[in-house]
Amino acid sequence: GAGVSQTPSNKVTEKGKYVELRCDPISGHTALYWYRQSLGQGPEFLIYFQGTGAADDSGLPNDRFFAVRPEGSVSTLKIQRTERGDSAVYLCASSLETGRPYEQYFGPGTRLTVT
Amino acid sequence: QKEVEQNSGPLSVPEGAIASLNCTYSDRGSQSFFWYRQYSGKSPELIMFIYSNGDKEDGRFTAQLNKASQYVSLLIRDSQPSDSATYLCAHQDTNKLIFGTGTLLAVQP
């Protein structure tokens, strides 16, 4: 079956602009995670959803970052007033159940470049 | 303070040798540990997880966990050039994974 998909695969934006990154999880997966991976680093947790609600948003760096999952499937990560330091690969993952992150399946990522 | 520490490498081994990748962690309460492989430009792929002290084997891969020493390792036997990638160590913190920076492995043909 289809894996996790993310769009766009690449996004270049100017400093100060607003961006939206989309994640489409594996069908039936109730848990959805967003991570950010900077060059030479491991993925860094941002937020996780169980169903429609954000169960843990402790990794969001500041209030410029926001994510939604209105129907419990597709999620959108929104970044306002982008800064050059936001440049990274944004990874989405999904799993069938919560509490079992080892079943997380990662999408291909969106590479965000802020100029 | 980083919760998971890995040597960034590169670790270079000849084809057919054993590659040994190491990871230390600071949270004594950590229970579950994971090894992910990440090829350049690709997303992480889970290859092993371990919960109990001791060794866990899966094909050419062996994960080792020592909770007293807060140490987890991954051994790759009969290394192949296709094993060349970055190997990420992670532990579970409630519902999220905490990753190390990864070790770059280069298997020389």
Backbone of each chain as ProteinMPNN parsed JSONL, in Angstrom:
{"seq_chain_A": "GAGVSQTPSNKVTEKGKYVELRCDPISGHTALYWYRQSLGQGPEFLIYFQGTGAADDSGLPNDRFFAVRPEGSVSTLKIQRTERGDSAVYLCASSLETGRPYEQYFGPGTRLTVT", "coords_chain_A": {"N_chain_A": [[0.819, -1.191, 0.0], [0.241, 2.4, -0.111], [2.737, 4.583, 1.139], [3.751, 7.001, 3.643], [3.162, 10.223, 2.513], [4.512, 13.352, 1.459], [4.158, 16.76, 0.752], [5.169, 20.002, -0.442], [8.019, 18.429, -2.112], [10.238, 19.949, -2.135], [10.791, 23.254, -0.99], [11.292, 26.585, -1.517], [11.609, 29.652, -0.006], [11.213, 33.128, 0.796], [12.727, 34.968, 3.434], [10.611, 35.802, 6.103], [8.241, 35.12, 4.899], [5.21, 33.1, 4.722], [4.694, 29.606, 5.136], [3.326, 26.415, 4.206], [3.358, 23.028, 4.956], [2.631, 19.795, 3.899], [1.339, 16.669, 5.038], [0.503, 13.371, 4.341], [-0.664, 10.674, 5.892], [-0.14, 7.079, 6.311], [-2.931, 5.169, 5.403], [-5.395, 4.765, 7.863], [-3.681, 5.002, 9.987], [-3.474, 6.283, 13.183], [-1.849, 7.878, 14.699], [0.315, 10.642, 14.274], [3.324, 12.226, 13.47], [5.534, 14.997, 13.541], [8.796, 15.877, 12.615], [11.929, 17.646, 12.6], [14.808, 17.943, 10.668], [17.964, 19.063, 10.704], [20.947, 19.84, 8.827], [23.382, 17.382, 9.221], [22.454, 16.584, 11.638], [20.379, 14.598, 13.886], [16.885, 13.659, 13.501], [14.581, 15.941, 14.97], [12.112, 16.103, 17.333], [8.933, 17.621, 16.839], [6.011, 17.793, 17.041], [3.156, 15.815, 17.971], [0.268, 14.057, 16.92], [-2.676, 12.523, 18.059], [-5.208, 11.155, 16.509], [-7.336, 13.821, 15.836], [-6.37, 15.688, 17.58], [-3.659, 17.605, 18.985], [-1.48, 15.917, 20.787], [0.962, 16.248, 21.97], [2.882, 18.965, 21.848], [5.323, 19.85, 22.509], [7.761, 20.13, 21.25], [7.688, 22.15, 19.39], [9.356, 24.982, 18.258], [8.756, 27.72, 18.695], [6.115, 30.229, 18.736], [5.703, 30.696, 16.069], [5.366, 28.446, 14.719], [2.961, 26.073, 13.841], [0.598, 23.426, 13.814], [-1.897, 21.404, 12.258], [-4.558, 18.988, 12.174], [-7.194, 18.399, 10.998], [-9.168, 16.46, 10.286], [-8.252, 14.143, 11.235], [-6.567, 12.803, 9.574], [-4.862, 13.842, 7.075], [-2.226, 16.148, 7.705], [-1.126, 19.473, 8.343], [1.71, 21.433, 8.557], [2.45, 24.577, 9.669], [4.279, 27.496, 9.115], [4.983, 30.629, 10.196], [6.224, 33.894, 9.246], [8.864, 33.175, 8.289], [12.252, 32.251, 9.052], [15.805, 32.257, 8.367], [17.007, 30.305, 9.85], [15.071, 28.378, 9.974], [15.417, 26.693, 7.914], [15.59, 23.429, 6.824], [15.071, 19.831, 6.703], [11.835, 18.736, 6.826], [10.255, 16.214, 8.39], [7.681, 13.826, 8.3], [5.907, 11.379, 10.108], [4.023, 8.372, 10.615], [1.992, 6.216, 12.664], [0.344, 3.172, 13.639], [-0.739, 2.966, 16.171], [-0.722, 4.805, 19.248], [1.966, 5.304, 21.621], [3.64, 3.44, 20.645], [6.126, 4.046, 19.178], [8.013, 2.692, 17.702], [6.873, 1.701, 15.501], [6.751, 3.676, 13.719], [6.515, 5.114, 10.539], [8.329, 6.798, 8.226], [7.873, 9.623, 6.085], [9.059, 10.954, 2.887], [9.965, 13.493, 3.36], [10.08, 17.129, 3.434], [12.072, 19.467, 1.982], [12.946, 22.468, 3.216], [13.954, 25.644, 2.324], [14.996, 28.714, 3.36], [15.516, 31.833, 2.162]], "CA_chain_A": [[0.0, 0.0, 0.0], [0.956, 3.663, -0.173], [3.405, 5.004, 2.356], [3.516, 8.387, 4.022], [3.575, 11.158, 1.468], [4.678, 14.736, 1.889], [4.268, 17.739, -0.33], [6.007, 19.686, -1.589], [9.275, 17.777, -1.756], [11.156, 21.062, -1.909], [10.14, 24.554, -0.902], [12.194, 27.706, -1.307], [10.824, 30.83, 0.32], [11.988, 34.26, 1.289], [12.606, 35.295, 4.858], [9.425, 36.569, 6.447], [7.053, 34.571, 4.267], [4.463, 32.026, 5.379], [4.71, 28.355, 4.369], [2.559, 25.266, 4.685], [3.899, 21.737, 4.547], [1.532, 18.834, 4.032], [1.662, 15.259, 5.271], [-0.602, 12.427, 4.173], [-0.142, 9.463, 6.534], [-0.639, 5.795, 5.847], [-4.352, 5.043, 5.702], [-5.72, 4.034, 9.078], [-2.769, 5.326, 11.085], [-4.093, 7.314, 14.013], [-0.824, 8.76, 15.263], [1.098, 11.344, 13.262], [4.425, 12.944, 14.114], [6.389, 15.887, 12.749], [10.167, 16.065, 13.062], [12.73, 18.532, 11.774], [16.179, 17.462, 10.625], [18.939, 19.997, 10.154], [22.096, 19.179, 8.22], [24.334, 16.8, 10.149], [21.794, 16.292, 12.912], [19.29, 13.64, 13.836], [15.556, 14.284, 13.531], [14.204, 16.582, 16.223], [10.653, 16.045, 17.486], [8.194, 18.877, 16.896], [4.641, 17.68, 17.521], [2.508, 14.568, 17.593], [-1.186, 14.026, 16.952], [-3.438, 11.292, 18.163], [-6.47, 11.582, 15.909], [-7.364, 15.221, 15.424], [-5.794, 16.571, 18.585], [-2.217, 17.614, 19.225], [-1.278, 15.34, 22.108], [2.235, 16.722, 22.508], [3.479, 19.963, 20.951], [6.431, 20.391, 23.288], [8.934, 20.336, 20.414], [7.572, 23.326, 18.523], [10.375, 25.907, 18.783], [8.157, 28.994, 19.11], [4.729, 30.36, 18.279], [5.599, 30.832, 14.611], [5.084, 27.103, 14.21], [1.65, 25.562, 14.222], [0.206, 22.287, 12.981], [-3.296, 20.989, 12.397], [-4.952, 17.7, 11.579], [-8.617, 18.622, 11.267], [-10.029, 15.295, 10.102], [-7.571, 12.967, 11.763], [-5.765, 12.13, 8.556], [-3.841, 14.762, 6.575], [-1.779, 17.19, 8.633], [-0.395, 20.588, 7.754], [2.596, 22.19, 9.438], [2.429, 25.958, 9.198], [5.347, 28.316, 9.675], [4.796, 32.055, 9.903], [7.401, 34.776, 9.332], [10.004, 32.252, 8.242], [13.606, 32.744, 9.285], [16.794, 31.401, 7.714], [17.235, 29.167, 10.749], [14.027, 27.361, 9.793], [15.825, 25.821, 6.807], [15.806, 22.053, 7.291], [14.133, 18.858, 6.138], [10.724, 18.473, 7.736], [9.836, 14.827, 8.222], [6.426, 13.401, 8.905], [5.832, 9.939, 10.317], [2.742, 7.935, 11.179], [1.966, 4.875, 13.226], [-1.013, 2.648, 13.787], [-1.203, 3.22, 17.53], [0.18, 5.631, 20.046], [2.738, 4.56, 22.603], [4.481, 2.445, 19.982], [6.803, 4.783, 18.12], [8.866, 1.903, 16.831], [6.168, 1.423, 14.269], [6.678, 4.901, 12.929], [6.965, 5.068, 9.16], [8.645, 8.161, 7.831], [7.715, 10.082, 4.724], [10.318, 11.351, 2.245], [10.405, 14.794, 3.852], [10.038, 18.358, 2.649], [13.265, 20.291, 2.217], [12.593, 23.889, 3.246], [15.069, 26.585, 2.261], [14.576, 30.105, 3.561], [16.602, 32.69, 1.637]], "C_chain_A": [[0.858, 1.247, 0.0], [1.564, 3.976, 1.175], [2.998, 6.409, 2.719], [3.975, 9.283, 2.878], [3.621, 12.568, 2.011], [4.806, 15.624, 0.661], [4.432, 19.134, 0.248], [7.267, 18.938, -1.166], [10.35, 18.819, -1.465], [10.369, 22.357, -1.881], [11.208, 25.601, -0.631], [11.336, 28.938, -1.074], [11.73, 31.925, 0.832], [11.733, 34.467, 2.779], [11.382, 36.166, 5.084], [8.136, 36.032, 5.86], [6.437, 33.449, 5.107], [4.519, 30.777, 4.499], [3.826, 27.307, 5.034], [3.171, 24.002, 4.099], [2.838, 20.683, 4.858], [2.052, 17.417, 4.224], [0.401, 14.424, 5.131], [-0.144, 11.082, 4.73], [-0.658, 8.197, 5.859], [-2.089, 5.655, 6.298], [-4.581, 4.209, 6.947], [-4.794, 4.324, 10.246], [-3.342, 6.493, 11.882], [-3.073, 8.301, 14.571], [0.024, 9.359, 14.141], [2.109, 12.243, 13.959], [5.084, 13.861, 13.084], [7.751, 15.994, 13.434], [10.836, 17.066, 12.119], [14.171, 18.032, 11.831], [17.058, 18.496, 9.937], [20.153, 19.221, 9.674], [23.046, 18.666, 9.293], [23.764, 16.454, 11.505], [20.783, 15.162, 12.749], [17.955, 14.36, 13.82], [15.231, 14.796, 14.926], [12.681, 16.642, 16.278], [10.048, 17.44, 17.545], [6.836, 18.705, 17.581], [4.096, 16.311, 17.139], [1.002, 14.667, 17.825], [-1.663, 12.603, 17.211], [-4.838, 11.654, 17.664], [-6.361, 13.026, 15.464], [-6.618, 16.145, 16.367], [-4.291, 16.469, 18.697], [-1.981, 17.133, 20.649], [0.006, 15.823, 22.766], [2.834, 17.686, 21.499], [4.714, 20.59, 21.599], [7.677, 20.692, 22.452], [8.842, 21.536, 19.493], [8.474, 24.422, 19.079], [9.821, 27.237, 19.278], [6.776, 29.118, 18.481], [4.599, 30.678, 16.796], [5.21, 29.5, 13.961], [3.736, 26.635, 14.742], [1.311, 24.396, 13.304], [-1.23, 21.915, 13.275], [-3.495, 19.638, 11.743], [-6.468, 17.602, 11.726], [-9.513, 17.397, 11.152], [-9.352, 14.012, 10.538], [-6.777, 12.191, 10.74], [-4.636, 13.059, 8.119], [-3.503, 15.813, 7.633], [-1.023, 18.253, 7.854], [0.426, 21.266, 8.832], [2.718, 23.585, 8.838], [3.528, 26.751, 9.894], [5.136, 29.756, 9.233], [6.126, 32.784, 9.979], [8.693, 33.955, 9.334], [11.332, 32.976, 8.431], [14.588, 31.777, 8.635], [17.096, 30.165, 8.55], [16.175, 28.09, 10.664], [14.386, 26.388, 8.667], [16.225, 24.457, 7.335], [14.935, 21.133, 6.448], [13.079, 18.579, 7.196], [10.157, 17.093, 7.415], [8.516, 14.584, 8.942], [6.482, 11.884, 9.05], [4.441, 9.594, 10.844], [2.877, 6.531, 11.747], [0.535, 4.483, 13.526], [-1.594, 2.979, 15.15], [-0.252, 4.183, 18.205], [0.906, 4.744, 21.042], [3.638, 3.529, 21.983], [5.237, 3.12, 18.851], [7.685, 3.924, 17.247], [8.173, 1.521, 15.558], [6.014, 2.666, 13.413], [7.258, 4.693, 11.538], [7.14, 6.514, 8.695], [8.314, 8.415, 6.369], [9.044, 10.551, 4.172], [10.824, 12.717, 2.676], [10.147, 15.926, 2.875], [11.284, 19.158, 3.004], [12.871, 21.755, 2.094], [13.871, 24.722, 3.253], [14.528, 27.994, 2.363], [15.739, 31.009, 3.156], [16.534, 34.107, 2.21]], "O_chain_A": [[2.082, 1.157, 0.101], [0.985, 3.677, 2.219], [2.031, 6.951, 2.183], [5.069, 9.102, 2.344], [2.863, 12.93, 2.91], [5.466, 15.284, -0.32], [3.895, 19.427, 1.316], [7.546, 18.83, 0.028], [11.25, 18.597, -0.655], [9.415, 22.543, -2.635], [11.938, 25.519, 0.357], [10.436, 29.23, -1.862], [12.863, 31.681, 1.245], [10.655, 34.172, 3.294], [11.143, 37.133, 4.361], [7.05, 36.438, 6.273], [7.041, 32.932, 6.048], [4.406, 30.864, 3.277], [3.612, 27.315, 6.246], [3.46, 23.924, 2.905], [2.234, 20.68, 5.93], [3.066, 17.023, 3.648], [-0.633, 14.729, 5.725], [0.68, 10.411, 4.108], [-1.497, 8.246, 4.959], [-2.431, 5.982, 7.435], [-4.051, 3.106, 7.087], [-5.085, 3.935, 11.377], [-3.654, 7.548, 11.33], [-3.417, 9.442, 14.879], [0.398, 8.673, 13.189], [1.781, 12.936, 14.923], [5.172, 13.527, 11.902], [7.85, 16.174, 14.648], [10.376, 17.299, 11.002], [14.692, 17.735, 12.906], [16.911, 18.765, 8.745], [20.361, 18.075, 10.071], [23.468, 19.42, 10.17], [24.497, 16.076, 12.418], [20.385, 14.816, 11.637], [17.9, 15.558, 14.099], [15.563, 14.165, 15.93], [12.041, 17.172, 15.37], [10.576, 18.33, 18.211], [6.54, 19.377, 18.569], [4.499, 15.719, 16.138], [0.536, 15.275, 18.789], [-1.137, 11.631, 16.669], [-5.566, 12.385, 18.336], [-5.402, 13.408, 14.793], [-6.27, 17.265, 15.994], [-3.713, 15.396, 18.53], [-2.251, 17.857, 21.607], [0.12, 15.806, 23.992], [3.249, 17.275, 20.416], [5.098, 21.714, 21.276], [8.555, 21.431, 22.897], [9.837, 21.904, 18.868], [8.368, 24.761, 20.258], [10.38, 27.822, 20.205], [6.323, 28.215, 17.778], [3.49, 30.908, 16.314], [4.783, 29.453, 12.807], [3.421, 26.783, 15.923], [1.702, 24.39, 12.136], [-1.719, 22.087, 14.392], [-2.72, 19.207, 10.889], [-6.961, 16.791, 12.511], [-10.52, 17.305, 11.854], [-9.831, 12.917, 10.241], [-6.358, 11.061, 10.992], [-3.567, 13.062, 8.728], [-4.375, 16.298, 8.354], [-0.372, 17.973, 6.848], [-0.091, 21.63, 9.889], [3.045, 23.751, 7.663], [3.683, 26.681, 11.114], [5.115, 30.057, 8.04], [7.043, 32.356, 10.682], [9.499, 34.035, 10.261], [11.51, 34.128, 8.034], [14.252, 30.62, 8.38], [17.404, 29.103, 8.01], [16.348, 27.003, 11.217], [13.718, 25.369, 8.494], [17.099, 24.347, 8.195], [14.167, 21.583, 5.598], [13.404, 18.228, 8.33], [9.65, 16.846, 6.321], [8.284, 15.08, 10.045], [7.045, 11.194, 8.201], [3.77, 10.433, 11.445], [3.759, 5.765, 11.358], [-0.356, 5.324, 13.649], [-2.791, 3.24, 15.278], [0.89, 4.351, 17.776], [0.525, 3.598, 21.277], [4.336, 2.807, 22.696], [5.013, 2.801, 17.683], [8.078, 4.352, 16.162], [8.819, 1.059, 14.618], [5.217, 2.682, 12.475], [8.356, 4.159, 11.385], [6.22, 7.329, 8.767], [8.457, 7.532, 5.524], [10.049, 10.553, 4.883], [11.969, 13.074, 2.4], [10.016, 15.721, 1.668], [11.522, 19.485, 4.166], [12.51, 22.227, 1.015], [14.753, 24.522, 4.087], [13.704, 28.417, 1.552], [16.817, 30.948, 3.748], [17.368, 34.948, 1.874]]}, "seq_chain_B": "QKEVEQNSGPLSVPEGAIASLNCTYSDRGSQSFFWYRQYSGKSPELIMFIYSNGDKEDGRFTAQLNKASQYVSLLIRDSQPSDSATYLCAHQDTNKLIFGTGTLLAVQP", "coords_chain_B": {"N_chain_B": [[21.841, 20.014, 26.886], [22.672, 17.121, 25.15], [20.627, 14.283, 24.786], [21.115, 11.85, 23.69], [24.035, 10.436, 22.604], [26.28, 10.141, 19.933], [29.114, 9.115, 18.039], [30.055, 11.032, 15.335], [31.501, 10.119, 13.209], [33.307, 9.886, 10.012], [32.887, 6.299, 10.12], [34.927, 3.955, 8.894], [35.007, 0.877, 7.295], [36.281, -2.217, 5.975], [34.842, -4.116, 3.295], [32.99, -6.953, 4.266], [33.871, -6.991, 6.859], [33.217, -6.527, 10.447], [31.091, -4.002, 11.487], [30.94, -1.68, 14.079], [28.784, 0.198, 15.902], [28.146, 2.801, 18.148], [26.388, 4.139, 21.017], [25.468, 6.376, 23.557], [23.37, 7.252, 26.339], [21.549, 9.622, 28.355], [19.335, 9.542, 30.007], [18.312, 7.724, 32.622], [15.915, 6.481, 32.929], [15.102, 5.608, 30.49], [13.669, 3.177, 28.38], [13.308, 1.944, 25.913], [14.937, 1.376, 22.852], [16.219, 2.315, 19.656], [17.445, 1.631, 16.402], [18.001, 3.369, 13.481], [18.428, 3.489, 9.963], [19.729, 5.716, 7.612], [19.899, 6.632, 4.401], [21.711, 8.828, 2.269], [19.96, 11.747, 1.619], [17.544, 10.533, 1.935], [14.734, 9.273, 3.907], [14.628, 8.284, 7.425], [14.911, 4.803, 8.26], [13.637, 2.162, 10.067], [15.653, -0.303, 11.569], [16.3, -1.915, 13.772], [15.068, -2.65, 17.071], [15.312, -2.522, 20.64], [14.611, -3.62, 23.919], [15.352, -4.929, 26.212], [18.051, -5.713, 28.461], [21.096, -6.961, 27.108], [21.652, -8.934, 24.151], [20.241, -8.657, 20.876], [19.42, -10.259, 17.975], [19.168, -9.971, 14.437], [19.289, -11.251, 11.492], [22.059, -10.026, 9.81], [22.44, -8.106, 11.665], [23.042, -7.055, 15.01], [21.783, -5.862, 17.974], [22.822, -4.351, 20.993], [22.264, -3.875, 24.426], [22.993, -2.144, 27.368], [21.882, -1.281, 30.224], [22.822, -0.493, 32.707], [25.225, 0.737, 32.169], [24.304, 2.595, 30.473], [24.307, 2.395, 27.645], [24.156, 1.619, 24.251], [24.489, -0.442, 21.396], [25.167, -1.209, 17.935], [25.873, -3.894, 15.906], [27.115, -4.774, 12.781], [27.423, -7.445, 10.837], [29.588, -8.949, 8.332], [29.84, -6.696, 6.59], [28.527, -4.731, 3.92], [28.975, -2.797, 0.902], [26.51, -1.612, 0.385], [25.561, -1.112, 2.906], [26.504, 1.299, 3.616], [25.78, 4.268, 5.057], [24.04, 6.665, 7.162], [23.712, 5.971, 10.558], [21.289, 6.124, 12.921], [20.746, 6.454, 16.322], [18.17, 6.071, 18.723], [15.958, 6.866, 21.445], [12.917, 6.068, 23.19], [10.747, 8.492, 24.397], [8.137, 8.934, 26.247], [5.706, 9.458, 23.98], [7.315, 10.048, 21.815], [10.274, 10.018, 19.731], [13.667, 10.365, 20.592], [16.461, 11.375, 19.009], [19.914, 10.631, 18.296], [22.805, 12.272, 16.82], [23.695, 10.713, 14.796], [25.794, 8.293, 13.127], [28.063, 8.196, 10.534], [28.577, 5.622, 8.353], [30.947, 4.057, 6.33], [31.462, 1.635, 4.022], [34.058, 0.031, 2.607], [34.689, -1.219, -0.618]], "CA_chain_B": [[22.595, 18.752, 26.93], [22.142, 16.1, 24.278], [20.199, 13.108, 25.538], [21.669, 10.68, 23.024], [25.323, 10.812, 22.036], [26.901, 9.237, 18.978], [30.26, 9.626, 17.308], [29.537, 11.353, 13.998], [32.251, 9.395, 12.191], [32.87, 8.613, 9.457], [33.471, 5.031, 10.48], [35.251, 3.274, 7.645], [35.35, -0.534, 7.474], [36.362, -2.915, 4.684], [33.759, -5.055, 2.985], [33.099, -8.238, 4.937], [34.242, -6.817, 8.272], [32.15, -6.165, 11.376], [30.996, -2.584, 11.839], [30.423, -1.501, 15.44], [28.265, 1.558, 16.077], [27.885, 2.958, 19.572], [25.491, 5.219, 21.415], [25.215, 6.497, 24.995], [22.206, 8.087, 26.614], [21.66, 10.213, 29.684], [18.126, 9.317, 30.798], [18.326, 6.38, 33.194], [14.576, 5.907, 32.839], [14.821, 5.152, 29.128], [13.384, 1.745, 28.335], [13.237, 1.409, 24.55], [15.982, 1.958, 22.017], [15.991, 2.025, 18.255], [18.447, 1.989, 15.404], [17.479, 3.706, 12.161], [19.398, 3.7, 8.895], [19.315, 6.803, 6.741], [20.732, 6.872, 3.236], [21.819, 10.249, 1.934], [18.818, 12.311, 0.916], [16.352, 9.711, 2.173], [14.197, 9.35, 5.262], [15.1, 7.192, 8.286], [14.267, 3.501, 8.125], [13.906, 1.377, 11.27], [16.272, -1.598, 11.332], [16.315, -2.732, 14.984], [14.711, -2.04, 18.345], [15.674, -3.377, 21.763], [14.051, -3.162, 25.182], [15.92, -5.651, 27.349], [19.504, -5.837, 28.519], [21.631, -8.101, 26.39], [21.775, -8.872, 22.695], [19.115, -9.035, 20.02], [19.972, -10.487, 16.646], [18.246, -10.034, 13.291], [20.117, -11.374, 10.304], [23.441, -9.571, 10.002], [22.437, -7.04, 12.663], [22.879, -7.37, 16.434], [21.715, -4.714, 18.876], [23.243, -4.675, 22.35], [21.83, -2.863, 25.382], [23.507, -2.256, 28.727], [21.213, -0.177, 30.916], [23.654, -0.025, 33.83], [26.23, 1.64, 31.594], [23.587, 3.542, 29.604], [25.053, 2.185, 26.422], [23.511, 0.738, 23.276], [25.336, -0.55, 20.229], [24.689, -1.973, 16.784], [26.923, -4.575, 15.158], [26.736, -5.226, 11.445], [28.393, -8.46, 10.383], [29.735, -9.085, 6.884], [29.425, -5.395, 6.056], [28.469, -4.594, 2.475], [28.942, -1.387, 0.475], [25.136, -1.107, 0.481], [25.305, -0.696, 4.293], [27.019, 2.665, 3.787], [24.658, 5.156, 5.385], [24.104, 7.204, 8.521], [22.947, 5.149, 11.493], [20.749, 6.959, 13.99], [20.303, 5.82, 17.567], [17.071, 6.843, 19.306], [15.207, 6.23, 22.531], [11.525, 6.488, 23.301], [10.401, 9.369, 25.516], [6.664, 8.871, 26.157], [5.232, 9.111, 22.642], [8.181, 10.557, 20.764], [11.625, 9.488, 19.665], [14.774, 11.306, 20.744], [17.521, 10.848, 18.168], [21.269, 11.147, 18.297], [23.181, 12.962, 15.586], [23.977, 9.721, 13.767], [27.163, 7.93, 12.753], [28.204, 7.877, 9.114], [29.331, 4.395, 8.09], [31.401, 3.877, 4.944], [32.001, 0.294, 3.804], [34.944, 0.117, 1.442], [34.719, -2.484, -1.377]], "C_chain_B": [[21.904, 17.711, 26.071], [21.774, 14.873, 25.096], [20.784, 11.842, 24.973], [22.946, 11.115, 22.309], [25.834, 9.725, 21.099], [28.123, 9.912, 18.383], [29.825, 9.845, 15.857], [30.274, 10.625, 12.888], [32.954, 10.341, 11.241], [33.627, 7.419, 10.032], [33.68, 4.266, 9.178], [35.671, 1.839, 7.944], [35.451, -1.189, 6.107], [35.176, -3.858, 4.521], [34.029, -6.394, 3.646], [33.45, -8.153, 6.411], [32.998, -6.559, 9.13], [32.216, -4.666, 11.659], [30.348, -2.476, 13.209], [30.059, -0.045, 15.658], [27.778, 1.702, 17.521], [27.077, 4.202, 19.889], [25.405, 5.209, 22.937], [24.045, 7.442, 25.21], [22.24, 8.525, 28.067], [20.474, 9.897, 30.594], [18.081, 7.887, 31.318], [16.968, 5.693, 33.112], [14.227, 5.382, 31.464], [14.688, 3.641, 29.087], [13.567, 1.145, 26.948], [14.211, 2.152, 23.652], [15.857, 1.453, 20.586], [17.218, 2.407, 17.433], [17.755, 2.198, 14.063], [18.654, 3.867, 11.196], [18.863, 4.801, 7.992], [20.329, 6.966, 5.612], [20.669, 8.352, 2.895], [20.605, 10.717, 1.129], [17.52, 11.55, 1.093], [15.891, 9.849, 3.611], [14.688, 8.165, 6.096], [14.241, 5.939, 8.134], [14.645, 2.671, 9.35], [14.538, 0.037, 10.904], [16.268, -2.488, 12.574], [15.702, -1.935, 16.143], [15.029, -3.028, 19.455], [15.159, -2.769, 23.044], [14.77, -3.759, 26.394], [17.434, -5.648, 27.292], [19.943, -7.071, 27.751], [21.655, -7.852, 24.903], [20.469, -9.265, 22.029], [19.633, -9.11, 18.599], [18.873, -10.543, 15.603], [19.085, -10.051, 12.032], [21.55, -10.952, 10.584], [23.565, -8.519, 11.101], [22.266, -7.598, 14.072], [22.848, -6.065, 17.207], [22.085, -5.18, 20.274], [22.843, -3.53, 23.265], [22.412, -3.158, 26.752], [22.951, -1.061, 29.499], [22.046, 0.36, 32.07], [24.697, 0.98, 33.341], [25.618, 2.681, 30.674], [24.218, 3.564, 28.219], [24.262, 1.239, 25.53], [24.379, 0.719, 22.028], [24.637, -1.358, 19.137], [25.899, -2.568, 16.09], [26.351, -5.013, 13.821], [27.809, -6.194, 10.974], [28.434, -8.486, 8.869], [29.268, -7.799, 6.178], [29.531, -5.366, 4.532], [28.495, -3.114, 2.091], [27.537, -0.781, 0.568], [24.741, -0.739, 1.914], [25.792, 0.727, 4.554], [25.85, 3.633, 3.907], [24.951, 5.809, 6.728], [23.189, 6.37, 9.408], [22.578, 6.012, 12.699], [20.296, 6.099, 15.153], [19.195, 6.696, 18.151], [16.521, 6.109, 20.525], [13.815, 6.834, 22.596], [11.332, 7.322, 24.555], [8.896, 9.598, 25.432], [6.281, 8.521, 24.731], [6.123, 9.609, 21.516], [9.545, 9.887, 20.833], [12.621, 10.632, 19.82], [15.961, 10.691, 20.029], [18.877, 11.427, 18.535], [21.575, 11.796, 16.96], [23.506, 11.996, 14.45], [25.461, 9.513, 13.544], [27.18, 7.558, 11.292], [29.109, 6.666, 8.96], [29.682, 4.326, 6.617], [32.044, 2.509, 4.839], [32.771, 0.311, 2.497], [34.984, -1.216, 0.697], [36.154, -2.986, -1.541]], "O_chain_B": [[20.713, 17.445, 26.23], [22.516, 14.469, 25.991], [20.939, 10.855, 25.693], [22.933, 12.05, 21.508], [25.821, 8.541, 21.435], [28.162, 11.134, 18.241], [29.285, 8.935, 15.227], [29.772, 10.51, 11.77], [33.189, 11.495, 11.6], [34.806, 7.498, 10.376], [32.727, 3.969, 8.457], [36.577, 1.605, 8.744], [34.776, -0.763, 5.169], [34.593, -4.328, 5.499], [35.145, -6.912, 3.597], [33.338, -9.143, 7.135], [31.89, -6.396, 8.619], [33.266, -4.136, 12.023], [29.324, -3.109, 13.47], [30.916, 0.837, 15.605], [27.085, 0.829, 18.043], [27.077, 5.179, 19.14], [25.281, 4.144, 23.542], [23.763, 8.31, 24.385], [22.875, 7.886, 28.906], [20.594, 9.975, 31.817], [17.843, 6.949, 30.557], [16.878, 4.47, 33.213], [13.172, 4.774, 31.281], [15.487, 2.917, 29.679], [13.937, -0.022, 26.816], [14.303, 3.38, 23.68], [15.446, 0.319, 20.342], [17.921, 3.37, 17.735], [17.028, 1.333, 13.575], [19.732, 4.324, 11.578], [17.68, 4.813, 7.649], [21.466, 7.381, 5.835], [19.691, 9.034, 3.2], [20.275, 10.145, 0.09], [16.509, 11.882, 0.474], [16.568, 10.463, 4.435], [15.117, 7.154, 5.54], [13.031, 6.005, 7.912], [15.827, 2.493, 9.643], [14.032, -0.678, 10.039], [16.234, -3.711, 12.441], [15.803, -0.709, 16.189], [15.016, -4.239, 19.233], [15.248, -1.558, 23.249], [14.791, -3.159, 27.469], [18.028, -5.588, 26.215], [19.256, -8.093, 27.742], [21.675, -6.708, 24.447], [19.703, -10.084, 22.538], [20.21, -8.153, 18.081], [17.794, -11.084, 15.841], [19.538, -9.01, 11.557], [22.182, -11.471, 11.503], [24.671, -8.089, 11.43], [21.455, -8.495, 14.304], [23.771, -5.256, 17.112], [21.708, -6.275, 20.691], [23.048, -2.361, 22.938], [22.335, -4.286, 27.24], [23.497, 0.041, 29.428], [21.981, 1.55, 32.377], [25.006, 1.953, 34.029], [26.32, 3.549, 30.154], [24.605, 4.613, 27.703], [23.764, 0.205, 25.977], [24.943, 1.744, 21.644], [23.668, -2.077, 19.38], [26.835, -1.855, 15.728], [25.247, -5.551, 13.745], [28.956, -5.809, 10.743], [27.474, -8.108, 8.197], [28.415, -7.833, 5.291], [30.474, -5.891, 3.94], [28.077, -2.266, 2.879], [27.391, 0.419, 0.802], [23.697, -0.12, 2.122], [25.512, 1.292, 5.611], [25.047, 3.791, 2.987], [25.978, 5.541, 7.352], [22.041, 6.097, 9.057], [23.44, 6.55, 13.394], [19.553, 5.133, 14.979], [19.272, 7.923, 18.083], [16.61, 4.884, 20.62], [13.57, 7.946, 22.128], [11.711, 6.905, 25.65], [8.441, 10.391, 24.608], [6.508, 7.389, 24.301], [5.707, 9.587, 20.357], [9.919, 9.281, 21.837], [12.445, 11.713, 19.259], [16.42, 9.609, 20.397], [18.981, 12.554, 19.018], [20.719, 11.865, 16.078], [23.585, 12.396, 13.288], [26.274, 10.416, 13.739], [26.408, 6.706, 10.851], [30.265, 6.683, 9.384], [28.823, 4.512, 5.756], [33.055, 2.244, 5.489], [32.216, 0.568, 1.429], [35.279, -2.246, 1.304], [36.376, -4.033, -2.15]]}, "name": "protein", "num_of_chains": 2, "seq": "GAGVSQTPSNKVTEKGKYVELRCDPISGHTALYWYRQSLGQGPEFLIYFQGTGAADDSGLPNDRFFAVRPEGSVSTLKIQRTERGDSAVYLCASSLETGRPYEQYFGPGTRLTVTQKEVEQNSGPLSVPEGAIASLNCTYSDRGSQSFFWYRQYSGKSPELIMFIYSNGDKEDGRFTAQLNKASQYVSLLIRDSQPSDSATYLCAHQDTNKLIFGTGTLLAVQP"}
